[in-house]
Amino acid sequence: LRSEGSIDYLNTQGLNWITATLREDGSFAADENNRRQSLNYNLYGTYNRTFGIHNFSAIIGTESQRINQYNRLMEGQNLTGTYQELGSPQDLITMRAGLANEQYLRAYFGRADYKLMDRYLVGFSFRRDGSSKFNEAFRWGLFPAVSLGWIISDEPIFANNETFSLLKLRGSYGQTGNNNIPSNRFVTTYTNRANWRYGPADFIQQGTRITNIGVPSLTWETTSSYDVGLDYGLLEGRIAGSLAYYFQDVSDLLLASPLAASAGLEGNRIWGNVGDMQNYGLEFDVNATNINKGKFKWTTDFNISTNHNRVVRLTSDLDRSGRGLISGNRVSRTSGRLWTYYMAEDAGVDPERGVNTIWEIDLDRFEQTGETVKTGRRIPATLNNLLNHRIVHEDKSSIPTYFGGLNNTFSYGAFDLSVFFSFSGGNYIYDYDEQRTTEVQFGNVVLREDLIGNTWTPDNRDAKYPELRWQGAYDWSWDPDVENAESPTGKGNWIQSTGNYKNESANWTKYLYRGDFIRLRTLQVGYQLPRTAGERLKIQGARIFLSGTNLWTWTAEYEGWDPESGGAVLPQLRTFNAGFSVQL
């Protein structure tokens, strides 16, 4: 029997003070404290027994976790003294204290493993989890698992086999639960604030706003995983690895669905079990000793995994509309890939007018069926057109379809060298930084050098970028309602009027790129101090090393900061390390 307990405690204290010299309404101070603690407790027992050709082991136990947070905030102005603390203000602006982010988890678990003749394996396990993030009626989930294994290479027919040192067939089925959502999403909550009031402060001190619409039926997201694989070892272990196929069926997917701004909900999102999806793919890895002769040794490790996904079901409302679950510039629809890009399709720069254009879609058909079908006509990339003529790009998702790594290690005498590459691909990345730095707009960013000589002019009509216009104030716009006999839809045409091209908040495929990359993740050189030198220094061993990370990256198309961080503001750091380790 074994018991374990732990506590995580984090306390932050903040003080903000402004002198009356710098503030028109008098001195100001704010005192804020946030305290977060996590308590964990486990109790479990294990049992093992071997009798003859049978081996049995079992474990059963329980675990509990409690997380809570206490927040306190007090603000005041016109302080009585000059000391930089809140003290006793003449005007108390805010005083708030209370518990927040309460989370409780309790689980009961068990596992039993049985081996027959050390080559036939079977295992069973279960977890019963209860989470305070769900309503009492939907709080508990049961997640079983079973696994089977057969070490074929231990069969008598392989007794004299010199090729296979290991050949094992394995398969498993298991369920896991996910409750990774904020607390209290199953209840409707309200918040009062002074800036939400309606009317003068003399009559109404604060206004009330809904901060969350409760969904009482929220419950666990469940992933049912199936896999079958073959582990192998060849040539007395010089080559070893595995090949496996996996399939994951995710039901009751937990996601935050966006709401219209007119709903008046803070964050404009509501959490729910929005549907089901599937993940499947292959996993392969191999470890090989290529050369091991004299003082020289060379080993290689390689692994690659593929991942494909499909949305099986969404809520009836989302399926009925045909538009799917939309989040920013991405969408998930039934029978499609998860989080495919949903944005207008670039049609280049109009050679006659010098503005960005996109491909028009049939808006009437979209309203009726949710399908995004191009009409074959180019229209200006005004803000309204970018938002209204978005296309579902089923073949372009933000999620990679393959990833892996390659590591080579060389050693010669006391010297060693390790070279590790990682790679990923099959996804697309939106380069918002390029969009901002190639559009003049308000002139609040440094524009790219690539614009020089590549913008539209009457003498350069095939340019990559549109004509340079302050705030995108072009002389051409678009009227979507005017009748047009030559139009595929019977309406819509260019008009000579200042159009709204202030499109920093809208996306289109002009800045969408393949995210395939190969990266030199780590390069390390080391030197092991000779044993004789260690004996003189009275130590068992010592090693000197020099390493670097993120030293080189190749990309298929994307030229932004970092293909791995997906177009984030800051790329991963390139670092260099030098070290000296001693074993006493």
RODO-2510 file (C-alpha; in nm, 4 decimals, decimal comma):
residues 584
     n   res          X          Y          Z
     1     l     0,0000     0,0000     0,0000
     2     r     0,1255     0,3463    -0,0861
     3     s    -0,0055     0,6962    -0,0300
     4     e     0,1184     1,0221    -0,1802
     5     g     0,0341     1,3838    -0,1129
     6     s     0,1491     1,7102    -0,2660
     7     i     0,0636     2,0781    -0,2630
     8     d     0,1306     2,3494    -0,5190
     9     y     0,1102     2,7044    -0,3841
    10     l     0,1451     3,0221    -0,5902
    11     n     0,1010     3,3710    -0,4479
    12     t     0,1346     3,6953    -0,6443
    13     q     0,1156     4,0447    -0,5016
    14     g     0,0814     4,3558    -0,7161
    15     l     0,0952     4,7214    -0,6200
    16     n     0,0269     5,0128    -0,8551
    17     w     0,0811     5,3702    -0,7345
    18     i     0,0597     5,7019    -0,9216
    19     t     0,1413     6,0361    -0,7620
    20     a    -0,1008     6,3297    -0,7860
    21     t     0,1654     6,5186    -0,9821
    22     l     0,1064     6,2871    -1,2772
    23     r    -0,2684     6,2332    -1,2429
    24     e    -0,5410     6,4938    -1,2864
    25     d    -0,7876     6,3232    -1,0478
    26     g    -0,5351     6,2974    -0,7652
    27     s    -0,3080     6,0173    -0,6506
    28     f    -0,4119     5,6599    -0,7249
    29     a    -0,3209     5,3186    -0,5862
    30     a    -0,4274     4,9616    -0,6465
    31     d    -0,3454     4,6641    -0,4249
    32     e    -0,4064     4,3208    -0,5786
    33     n    -0,3365     3,9726    -0,4470
    34     n    -0,3935     3,6366    -0,6180
    35     r    -0,3383     3,3098    -0,4349
    36     r    -0,3695     2,9737    -0,6106
    37     q    -0,3256     2,6352    -0,4484
    38     s    -0,3544     2,2800    -0,5731
    39     l    -0,3832     1,9808    -0,3389
    40     n    -0,3268     1,6267    -0,4667
    41     y    -0,3746     1,2992    -0,2811
    42     n    -0,3265     0,9422    -0,4067
    43     l    -0,3793     0,6090    -0,2335
    44     y    -0,3215     0,2789    -0,4109
    45     g    -0,2249    -0,0811    -0,3526
    46     t    -0,0350    -0,3261    -0,5738
    47     y    -0,0270    -0,7047    -0,5857
    48     n     0,2161    -0,9299    -0,7757
    49     r     0,2403    -1,3073    -0,7893
    50     t     0,4197    -1,5624    -1,0059
    51     f     0,3262    -1,9283    -0,9968
    52     g     0,4713    -2,1629    -1,2506
    53     i     0,4173    -2,0346    -1,6041
    54     h     0,1708    -1,7720    -1,4816
    55     n     0,2402    -1,4148    -1,3741
    56     f    -0,0280    -1,1835    -1,2358
    57     s    -0,0100    -0,8228    -1,1204
    58     a    -0,2806    -0,5787    -1,0171
    59     i    -0,3191    -0,2260    -0,8886
    60     i    -0,6201    -0,0453    -0,7474
    61     g    -0,6453     0,3003    -0,6006
    62     t    -0,7974     0,6448    -0,5838
    63     e    -0,6756     0,9972    -0,6438
    64     s    -0,8169     1,3381    -0,5599
    65     q    -0,7309     1,6905    -0,6657
    66     r    -0,8567     2,0230    -0,5374
    67     i    -0,7712     2,3567    -0,6989
    68     n    -0,8913     2,6946    -0,5845
    69     q    -0,7911     3,0546    -0,6207
    70     y    -0,8491     3,3537    -0,3969
    71     n    -0,8419     3,7004    -0,5513
    72     r    -0,8428     4,0362    -0,3764
    73     l    -0,8426     4,3820    -0,5355
    74     m    -0,8775     4,7261    -0,3816
    75     e    -0,8410     5,0574    -0,5656
    76     g    -0,8559     5,4116    -0,4344
    77     q    -0,7607     5,7689    -0,5162
    78     n    -0,6725     6,0896    -0,3301
    79     l    -0,4465     5,9139    -0,0811
    80     t    -0,3846     6,0829     0,2537
    81     g    -0,0081     6,0334     0,2448
    82     t     0,2774     6,0111    -0,0009
    83     y     0,3873     5,6587     0,0895
    84     q     0,3368     5,4215    -0,2039
    85     e     0,0624     5,2097    -0,0536
    86     l    -0,3132     5,2183    -0,0704
    87     g    -0,3380     5,3325     0,2890
    88     s    -0,6662     5,5109     0,3709
    89     p    -0,7924     5,6726     0,0499
    90     q    -1,0523     5,9473     0,0598
    91     d    -1,2282     5,7870    -0,2389
    92     l    -1,2552     5,4085    -0,2515
    93     i    -1,3118     5,3069    -0,6139
    94     t    -1,3142     4,9269    -0,6013
    95     m    -1,3063     4,6645    -0,3309
    96     r    -1,3489     4,3036    -0,4375
    97     a    -1,2521     3,9684    -0,2868
    98     g    -1,3588     3,6089    -0,3275
    99     l    -1,2853     3,2562    -0,4463
   100     a    -1,2387     3,1789    -0,8140
   101     n    -1,1450     2,8924    -1,0446
   102     e    -1,2546     2,6177    -0,8059
   103     q    -1,1912     2,2702    -0,9492
   104     y    -1,2343     1,9283    -0,7927
   105     l    -1,1443     1,5888    -0,9377
   106     r    -1,1899     1,2453    -0,7855
   107     a    -1,0938     0,9214    -0,9565
   108     y    -1,0987     0,5492    -0,8868
   109     f    -0,8731     0,3304    -1,0982
   110     g    -0,7552    -0,0251    -1,1374
   111     r    -0,5380    -0,2383    -1,3615
   112     a    -0,4725    -0,6124    -1,3940
   113     d    -0,2038    -0,7748    -1,6132
   114     y    -0,1582    -1,1424    -1,6856
   115     k     0,1340    -1,3188    -1,8621
   116     l     0,1362    -1,6811    -1,9704
   117     m     0,4759    -1,8390    -2,0381
   118     d     0,6172    -1,4852    -2,0660
   119     r     0,4902    -1,4519    -2,4227
   120     y     0,1087    -1,4265    -2,4103
   121     l    -0,0017    -1,0983    -2,2544
   122     v    -0,3387    -0,9570    -2,1594
   123     g    -0,4259    -0,6487    -1,9570
   124     f    -0,7404    -0,4752    -1,8305
   125     s    -0,7773    -0,1313    -1,6749
   126     f    -1,0436     0,1209    -1,5840
   127     r    -1,0820     0,4734    -1,4524
   128     r    -1,3936     0,6307    -1,3049
   129     d    -1,3487     1,0070    -1,2977
   130     g    -1,5701     1,2733    -1,1478
   131     s    -1,5166     1,6419    -1,2219
   132     s    -1,6727     1,9512    -1,0680
   133     k    -1,6634     2,1146    -1,4123
   134     f    -1,9814     1,9257    -1,5000
   135     n    -2,3314     1,9244    -1,3549
   136     e    -2,4037     1,6583    -1,0938
   137     a    -2,6052     1,4431    -1,3358
   138     f    -2,3200     1,4378    -1,5912
   139     r    -2,0215     1,4520    -1,3569
   140     w    -1,8916     1,0957    -1,3679
   141     g    -1,7360     0,9056    -1,6558
   142     l    -1,6149     0,5441    -1,6812
   143     f    -1,3159     0,4769    -1,9087
   144     p    -1,2113     0,1111    -1,9579
   145     a    -0,9216    -0,0337    -2,1563
   146     v    -0,7941    -0,3735    -2,2677
   147     s    -0,4678    -0,4809    -2,4342
   148     l    -0,3328    -0,8005    -2,5881
   149     g     0,0217    -0,9020    -2,6806
   150     w     0,1981    -1,1990    -2,8351
   151     i     0,5789    -1,2277    -2,8354
   152     i     0,6081    -1,4390    -3,1474
   153     s     0,9872    -1,4565    -3,1337
   154     d     0,9671    -1,6594    -2,8088
   155     e     0,7823    -1,9408    -2,9818
   156     p     0,9852    -2,2644    -3,0248
   157     i     1,0002    -2,2263    -3,4040
   158     f     1,2179    -1,9124    -3,3524
   159     a     1,4616    -2,0876    -3,1170
   160     n     1,7461    -2,0987    -3,3691
   161     n     1,6466    -1,7927    -3,5688
   162     e     1,9346    -1,5460    -3,6050
   163     t     1,7365    -1,2805    -3,7933
   164     f     1,4684    -1,1812    -3,5431
   165     s     1,5756    -1,0993    -3,1894
   166     l     1,2239    -0,9647    -3,1185
   167     l     0,8903    -1,0001    -3,2939
   168     k     0,5872    -0,8916    -3,0956
   169     l     0,2296    -0,8430    -3,2110
   170     r     0,0169    -0,6111    -2,9950
   171     g    -0,3216    -0,4456    -2,9980
   172     s    -0,5319    -0,2421    -2,7608
   173     y    -0,8579    -0,0597    -2,7073
   174     g    -0,9103     0,2057    -2,4454
   175     q    -1,1088     0,5132    -2,3529
   176     t    -0,9871     0,8396    -2,2000
   177     g    -1,1810     1,1413    -2,0820
   178     n    -1,1161     1,5107    -2,1318
   179     n    -1,2534     1,7861    -1,9085
   180     n    -1,0196     2,0635    -2,0248
   181     i    -1,2660     2,3535    -2,0090
   182     p    -1,2999     2,6495    -1,7700
   183     s    -1,4906     2,5982    -1,4461
   184     n    -1,8636     2,6632    -1,4037
   185     r    -1,9518     2,6478    -1,7740
   186     f    -2,2715     2,4562    -1,6847
   187     v    -2,4206     2,7496    -1,4908
   188     t    -2,5214     3,0962    -1,6078
   189     t    -2,3110     3,3635    -1,4382
   190     y    -2,3413     3,7402    -1,4085
   191     t    -2,1021     4,0236    -1,3262
   192     n    -2,1702     4,3784    -1,2106
   193     r    -1,9492     4,6670    -1,3215
   194     a    -1,9775     5,0417    -1,3089
   195     n    -1,8994     5,0894    -1,6785
   196     w    -2,1945     4,8641    -1,7705
   197     r    -2,4544     5,0838    -1,6014
   198     y    -2,7375     5,2467    -1,7940
   199     g    -2,7971     5,5966    -1,6688
   200     p    -2,6119     5,8436    -1,4447
   201     a    -2,4072     5,7182    -1,1517
   202     d    -2,6219     5,9181    -0,9088
   203     f    -2,9108     5,6803    -0,9732
   204     i    -2,7468     5,3535    -1,0877
   205     q    -2,4118     5,2471    -0,9464
   206     q    -2,3494     4,9404    -1,1617
   207     g    -2,4800     4,7435    -1,4562
   208     t    -2,5268     4,3675    -1,4869
   209     r    -2,3998     4,1566    -1,7729
   210     i    -2,4149     3,7845    -1,8474
   211     t    -2,0621     3,6464    -1,8516
   212     n    -2,1540     3,2855    -1,9336
   213     i    -2,4607     3,1053    -2,0652
   214     g    -2,4812     2,7805    -1,8739
   215     v    -2,5140     2,4461    -2,0541
   216     p    -2,6332     2,2003    -1,7839
   217     s    -2,5810     1,8932    -2,0062
   218     l    -2,2054     1,9493    -2,0501
   219     t    -2,0172     1,6232    -1,9962
   220     w    -1,6882     1,4439    -2,0609
   221     e    -1,5315     1,4374    -2,4044
   222     t    -1,4481     1,0702    -2,4637
   223     t    -1,1745     0,9351    -2,6894
   224     s    -1,1965     0,5673    -2,7855
   225     s    -0,8551     0,4566    -2,9120
   226     y    -0,7787     0,1458    -3,1159
   227     d    -0,4319     0,0417    -3,2248
   228     v    -0,2518    -0,2583    -3,3628
   229     g     0,1228    -0,2783    -3,4007
   230     l     0,4293    -0,4885    -3,4559
   231     d     0,7490    -0,4439    -3,2529
   232     y     1,0618    -0,5885    -3,4102
   233     g     1,4288    -0,6450    -3,3441
   234     l     1,6726    -0,7635    -3,6097
   235     l     2,0319    -0,8873    -3,6219
   236     e     2,0775    -0,9289    -3,2464
   237     g     1,9205    -0,5920    -3,1730
   238     r     2,1264    -0,3868    -3,4193
   239     i     1,7971    -0,2781    -3,5773
   240     a     1,4826    -0,2331    -3,3677
   241     g     1,1584    -0,0426    -3,3890
   242     s     0,7846    -0,0684    -3,4407
   243     l     0,5088    -0,0177    -3,6956
   244     a     0,1555     0,0594    -3,5800
   245     y    -0,1833     0,1802    -3,7006
   246     y    -0,4065     0,3831    -3,4711
   247     f    -0,7659     0,4987    -3,4864
   248     q    -0,9288     0,7405    -3,2436
   249     d    -1,3015     0,8019    -3,2199
   250     v    -1,3682     1,1242    -3,0267
   251     s    -1,7266     1,1724    -2,9076
   252     d    -1,8934     1,4681    -2,7360
   253     l    -1,6167     1,7029    -2,8493
   254     l    -1,5729     1,9935    -2,6053
   255     l    -1,5385     2,3242    -2,7898
   256     a    -1,6369     2,6874    -2,7442
   257     s    -1,8809     2,7880    -3,0176
   258     p    -1,8706     3,1533    -3,1265
   259     l    -2,1796     3,3699    -3,0874
   260     a    -2,2773     3,6883    -3,2676
   261     a    -2,1609     4,0100    -3,1012
   262     s    -2,5278     4,1093    -3,0737
   263     a    -2,5718     3,8351    -2,8106
   264     g    -2,3988     4,0682    -2,5641
   265     l    -2,2105     3,7811    -2,4010
   266     e    -1,8635     3,8438    -2,2652
   267     g    -1,6190     3,6736    -2,5019
   268     n    -1,9059     3,5872    -2,7451
   269     r    -1,8542     3,2133    -2,6850
   270     i    -2,0564     2,9298    -2,5367
   271     w    -1,9111     2,5907    -2,4403
   272     g    -2,0772     2,2690    -2,5490
   273     n    -2,0361     1,9060    -2,6591
   274     v    -2,0532     2,0060    -3,0239
   275     g    -2,0003     1,6749    -3,2053
   276     d    -1,7815     1,3760    -3,2887
   277     m    -1,4592     1,3371    -3,4870
   278     q    -1,2024     1,0750    -3,5846
   279     n    -0,8218     1,0664    -3,5983
   280     y    -0,6246     0,7908    -3,7676
   281     g    -0,2795     0,7264    -3,9035
   282     l     0,0423     0,5237    -3,9045
   283     e     0,3384     0,5368    -3,6671
   284     f     0,6804     0,4027    -3,7591
   285     d     1,0139     0,4181    -3,5798
   286     v     1,3487     0,2502    -3,6227
   287     n     1,6692     0,2508    -3,4176
   288     a     1,9793     0,1233    -3,5924
   289     t     2,3449     0,0746    -3,5068
   290     n     2,4976     0,1445    -3,8458
   291     i     2,8656     0,1063    -3,7542
   292     n     3,0235    -0,0193    -3,4326
   293     k     3,3844    -0,0942    -3,5085
   294     g     3,6876    -0,0089    -3,3001
   295     k     3,6654     0,3409    -3,1577
   296     f     3,3967     0,4520    -3,4052
   297     k     3,0222     0,4117    -3,3547
   298     w     2,7303     0,5531    -3,5545
   299     t     2,3652     0,5101    -3,4538
   300     t     2,0465     0,6423    -3,6144
   301     d     1,6992     0,6971    -3,4719
   302     f     1,4113     0,7812    -3,7043
   303     n     1,0378     0,8182    -3,6440
   304     i     0,7431     0,9419    -3,8455
   305     s     0,3715     0,9623    -3,7719
   306     t     0,0803     1,0484    -3,9970
   307     n    -0,2428     1,2020    -3,8761
   308     h    -0,5696     1,2416    -4,0626
   309     n    -0,8948     1,3594    -3,9130
   310     r    -1,2600     1,3779    -4,0085
   311     v    -1,5533     1,5504    -3,8425
   312     v    -1,8262     1,2876    -3,8054
   313     r    -2,1035     1,4888    -3,6429
   314     l    -2,1843     1,8385    -3,5228
   315     t    -2,4866     1,9628    -3,3345
   316     s    -2,8147     1,9607    -3,5258
   317     d    -2,8160     2,3413    -3,5507
   318     l    -2,4678     2,3503    -3,7039
   319     d    -2,5452     2,0645    -3,9432
   320     r    -2,8764     2,2185    -4,0444
   321     s    -2,7168     2,5454    -4,1501
   322     g    -2,4439     2,3651    -4,3445
   323     r    -2,1926     2,6284    -4,2399
   324     g    -2,0322     2,4286    -3,9605
   325     l    -1,8454     2,5531    -3,6572
   326     i    -1,6634     2,8760    -3,7437
   327     s    -1,3762     3,0153    -3,5370
   328     g    -1,1966     3,3143    -3,6872
   329     n    -1,0563     3,2136    -4,0266
   330     r    -1,1163     2,8396    -3,9765
   331     v    -1,4198     2,6125    -3,9923
   332     s    -1,5127     2,2538    -3,9055
   333     r    -1,7967     2,0878    -4,0974
   334     t    -1,9467     1,7386    -4,0937
   335     s    -1,7560     1,4962    -4,3232
   336     g    -1,4722     1,7486    -4,3588
   337     r    -1,1345     1,7974    -4,1917
   338     l    -1,1036     1,9655    -3,8576
   339     w    -1,0253     2,3396    -3,8714
   340     t    -0,9918     2,3876    -4,2444
   341     y    -0,9316     2,7438    -4,3556
   342     y    -1,2377     2,9555    -4,4277
   343     m    -1,1446     3,2733    -4,6135
   344     a    -1,1784     3,4507    -4,9456
   345     e    -0,9641     3,3146    -5,2298
   346     d    -0,7060     3,5488    -5,3793
   347     a    -0,7452     3,6390    -5,7475
   348     g    -0,4392     3,8631    -5,7792
   349     v    -0,4100     4,2347    -5,8511
   350     d    -0,6557     4,3755    -6,1039
   351     p    -0,4377     4,4904    -6,3977
   352     e    -0,6732     4,7759    -6,4934
   353     r    -0,7513     4,9238    -6,1531
   354     g    -0,4520     4,8289    -5,9367
   355     v    -0,6488     4,6815    -5,6431
   356     n    -0,6409     4,3374    -5,4788
   357     t    -0,9162     4,1062    -5,6019
   358     i    -1,0775     3,7843    -5,4813
   359     w    -1,3049     3,5243    -5,6399
   360     e    -1,6770     3,5849    -5,5992
   361     i    -1,9021     3,3133    -5,4559
   362     d    -2,2740     3,2541    -5,5162
   363     l    -2,4156     3,4204    -5,2044
   364     d    -2,7745     3,3012    -5,2690
   365     r    -2,6594     2,9411    -5,2809
   366     f    -2,4515     2,9928    -4,9681
   367     e    -2,7522     3,1294    -4,7785
   368     q    -2,9642     2,8297    -4,8828
   369     t    -2,7178     2,5413    -4,8450
   370     g    -2,3999     2,6695    -4,6775
   371     e    -2,1973     2,5726    -4,9889
   372     t    -1,9246     2,8116    -5,1050
   373     v    -1,9227     2,7886    -5,4866
   374     k    -1,7204     3,0304    -5,7010
   375     t    -1,8979     3,2111    -5,9857
   376     g    -1,5759     3,2587    -6,1854
   377     r    -1,5803     3,6385    -6,1486
   378     r    -1,3116     3,8524    -5,9835
   379     i    -1,4303     4,1228    -5,7442
   380     p    -1,2367     4,3828    -5,5395
   381     a    -1,0973     4,2771    -5,2007
   382     t    -1,2944     4,5335    -5,0031
   383     l    -1,3602     4,4616    -4,6385
   384     n    -1,7239     4,3634    -4,7007
   385     n    -1,6323     4,1345    -4,9908
   386     l    -1,3586     3,9637    -4,7887
   387     l    -1,6074     3,8870    -4,5124
   388     n    -1,9000     3,7858    -4,7369
   389     h    -1,7206     3,5812    -5,0043
   390     r    -1,5310     3,3350    -4,7886
   391     i    -1,4632     2,9856    -4,9217
   392     v    -1,4210     2,6575    -4,7333
   393     h    -1,0769     2,5231    -4,8330
   394     e    -1,1239     2,1531    -4,7539
   395     d    -0,7682     2,0663    -4,8600
   396     k    -0,6032     2,3277    -4,6394
   397     s    -0,6003     2,2806    -4,2627
   398     s    -0,3949     2,4290    -3,9817
   399     i    -0,3281     2,0769    -3,8428
   400     p    -0,0196     1,8871    -3,9740
   401     t    -0,0775     1,5522    -4,1440
   402     y     0,2716     1,4169    -4,0724
   403     f     0,5580     1,4832    -3,8323
   404     g     0,8688     1,3128    -3,7023
   405     g     1,2389     1,3304    -3,6318
   406     l     1,5813     1,2015    -3,7362
   407     n     1,8741     1,1763    -3,4960
   408     n     2,2279     1,0651    -3,5817
   409     t     2,4878     1,0092    -3,3102
   410     f     2,8585     0,9649    -3,3863
   411     s     3,1319     0,8805    -3,1392
   412     y     3,5027     0,8326    -3,1848
   413     g     3,7107     0,7675    -2,8786
   414     a     3,6326     1,0413    -2,6262
   415     f     3,4534     1,2641    -2,8799
   416     d     3,0830     1,2503    -2,9647
   417     l     2,8529     1,4365    -3,2039
   418     s     2,4715     1,4385    -3,2072
   419     v     2,2649     1,5865    -3,4938
   420     f     1,8860     1,5951    -3,4500
   421     f     1,6389     1,7088    -3,7184
   422     s     1,2624     1,7448    -3,6734
   423     f     1,0053     1,7871    -3,9481
   424     s     0,6355     1,8426    -3,9975
   425     g     0,3986     1,9198    -4,2837
   426     g     0,0668     1,8841    -4,4569
   427     n    -0,0675     2,1968    -4,2885
   428     y    -0,1044     2,5617    -4,3910
   429     i    -0,0026     2,8769    -4,2026
   430     y    -0,1513     3,2243    -4,2358
   431     d     0,1204     3,4928    -4,2453
   432     y    -0,0554     3,7865    -4,0824
   433     d     0,2783     3,9646    -4,0419
   434     e     0,3197     3,9752    -4,4203
   435     q    -0,0338     4,1065    -4,4602
   436     r     0,0308     4,3951    -4,2240
   437     t     0,3704     4,4873    -4,3671
   438     t     0,2634     4,4870    -4,7338
   439     e    -0,0565     4,6904    -4,6892
   440     v    -0,0064     5,0667    -4,6424
   441     q    -0,3237     5,1150    -4,4344
   442     f    -0,2498     5,3674    -4,1588
   443     g     0,1290     5,3621    -4,1860
   444     n     0,1742     5,2271    -3,8336
   445     v     0,4104     4,9445    -3,9338
   446     v     0,7410     4,9255    -4,1192
   447     l     0,6674     4,8165    -4,4745
   448     r     0,8641     4,5404    -4,6460
   449     e     1,1467     4,6091    -4,8888
   450     d     0,9788     4,3646    -5,1290
   451     l     0,7259     4,6381    -5,2154
   452     i     0,9930     4,8362    -5,3994
   453     g     0,9394     4,7818    -5,7718
   454     n     0,6621     4,5241    -5,7126
   455     t     0,3576     4,7496    -5,6683
   456     w     0,0994     4,8329    -5,9352
   457     t     0,1540     5,1376    -6,1550
   458     p     0,0156     5,2163    -6,5031
   459     d     0,3486     5,0889    -6,6353
   460     n     0,3627     4,7808    -6,4076
   461     r     0,0197     4,6193    -6,4425
   462     d     0,1301     4,2639    -6,3581
   463     a     0,2643     4,3582    -6,0147
   464     k     0,2519     4,1327    -5,7109
   465     y     0,1143     4,4064    -5,4843
   466     p    -0,1583     4,6676    -5,5437
   467     e    -0,1054     5,0373    -5,5976
   468     l     0,0277     5,2187    -5,2902
   469     r    -0,2634     5,4162    -5,1436
   470     w    -0,2798     5,5739    -4,7985
   471     q    -0,5418     5,3956    -4,5832
   472     g    -0,6302     5,1816    -4,8874
   473     a    -0,8325     5,4697    -5,0353
   474     y    -0,8753     5,3362    -5,3905
   475     d    -1,1090     5,4898    -5,6476
   476     w    -1,2900     5,1605    -5,7102
   477     s    -1,5497     4,9793    -5,5043
   478     w    -1,8239     4,7191    -5,5525
   479     d    -2,2037     4,7361    -5,5523
   480     p    -2,3373     4,3859    -5,4771
   481     d    -2,7043     4,4741    -5,5471
   482     v    -2,6926     4,6556    -5,8806
   483     e    -2,8443     4,4591    -6,1707
   484     n    -2,5895     4,3237    -6,4183
   485     a    -2,6980     4,1091    -6,7136
   486     e    -2,3401     3,9913    -6,7718
   487     s    -2,3009     3,8672    -6,4143
   488     p    -2,3312     3,4920    -6,3377
   489     t    -2,5682     3,5863    -6,0551
   490     g    -2,7490     3,8646    -6,2416
   491     k    -2,6247     4,1398    -6,0148
   492     g    -2,3125     4,3086    -5,8777
   493     n    -2,0637     4,5321    -6,0555
   494     w    -1,7662     4,7647    -6,0124
   495     i    -1,8429     5,1265    -5,9252
   496     q    -1,6113     5,4265    -5,9389
   497     s    -1,6234     5,5263    -5,5744
   498     t    -1,3829     5,5223    -5,2809
   499     g    -1,3935     5,1670    -5,1473
   500     n    -1,3222     5,0395    -4,7964
   501     y    -0,9995     4,8394    -4,8284
   502     k    -0,9077     4,8721    -4,4590
   503     n    -0,8839     4,4946    -4,4303
   504     e    -0,6346     4,4329    -4,1496
   505     s    -0,9030     4,2385    -3,9639
   506     a    -0,9927     4,0129    -4,2597
   507     n    -0,7950     3,7248    -4,4122
   508     w    -0,7661     3,5829    -4,7623
   509     t    -0,5479     3,3228    -4,9292
   510     k    -0,2954     3,5759    -5,0618
   511     y    -0,1050     3,5193    -4,7361
   512     l    -0,1747     3,1464    -4,6833
   513     y     0,1264     2,9156    -4,7248
   514     r     0,2196     2,5498    -4,6911
   515     g     0,3695     2,4882    -4,3484
   516     d     0,6059     2,1988    -4,4354
   517     f     0,9456     2,2406    -4,2693
   518     i     1,2657     2,0635    -4,1681
   519     r     1,4570     2,2019    -3,8698
   520     l     1,8016     2,1342    -3,7285
   521     r     1,6662     2,1081    -3,3763
   522     t     1,9825     2,0254    -3,1857
   523     l     2,3528     1,9996    -3,2657
   524     q     2,5809     1,8919    -2,9810
   525     v     2,9528     1,8198    -2,9611
   526     g     3,1056     1,6616    -2,6523
   527     y     3,4359     1,5402    -2,5119
   528     q     3,4692     1,2829    -2,2348
   529     l     3,7706     1,3371    -2,0076
   530     p     4,0028     1,0318    -2,0104
   531     r     3,9757     0,7951    -1,7154
   532     t     4,3382     0,8539    -1,6177
   533     a     4,2753     1,2256    -1,5879
   534     g     3,9692     1,1539    -1,3764
   535     e     4,1686     0,9351    -1,1408
   536     r     4,4228     1,2092    -1,0901
   537     l     4,1424     1,4552    -1,0115
   538     k     3,9719     1,1929    -0,7911
   539     i     3,6488     1,1928    -0,9928
   540     q     3,4713     0,9119    -1,1768
   541     g     3,4208     1,1060    -1,4978
   542     a     3,3786     1,4467    -1,6609
   543     r     3,2389     1,5713    -1,9919
   544     i     3,2585     1,9024    -2,1767
   545     f     2,9923     1,9875    -2,4338
   546     l     2,8766     2,2642    -2,6673
   547     s     2,5272     2,2644    -2,8153
   548     g     2,2921     2,4786    -3,0201
   549     t     1,9163     2,4600    -3,0828
   550     n     1,7055     2,5826    -3,3763
   551     l     2,0155     2,6498    -3,5838
   552     w     1,8659     2,6088    -3,9326
   553     t     1,5180     2,5761    -4,0854
   554     w     1,4007     2,4923    -4,4364
   555     t     1,0404     2,5670    -4,5376
   556     a     0,8445     2,4731    -4,8485
   557     e     0,6647     2,8104    -4,8887
   558     y     0,6250     2,9901    -4,5585
   559     e     0,8801     3,2670    -4,5053
   560     g     0,7480     3,4054    -4,1772
   561     w     0,9045     3,4014    -3,8330
   562     d     0,8619     3,0386    -3,7402
   563     p     0,6692     2,7572    -3,9177
   564     e     0,6493     2,5555    -3,5958
   565     s     0,4774     2,8228    -3,3880
   566     g     0,2220     2,8764    -3,6636
   567     g     0,2753     3,2439    -3,7330
   568     a     0,2905     3,3518    -3,3678
   569     v     0,4255     3,6962    -3,2807
   570     l     0,7580     3,5654    -3,1495
   571     p     0,9558     3,2751    -3,2983
   572     q     1,1328     3,0064    -3,0993
   573     l     1,4708     3,1182    -2,9754
   574     r     1,8021     3,0126    -3,1231
   575     t     2,0144     2,9192    -2,8243
   576     f     2,3720     2,8123    -2,7587
   577     n     2,4889     2,6269    -2,4503
   578     a     2,8243     2,5250    -2,3141
   579     g     2,8599     2,2987    -2,0158
   580     f     3,0852     2,0872    -1,7978
   581     s     2,9486     1,7892    -1,6056
   582     v     3,1347     1,6016    -1,3335
   583     q     3,0567     1,2625    -1,1798
   584     l     3,2018     1,2258    -0,8309
***
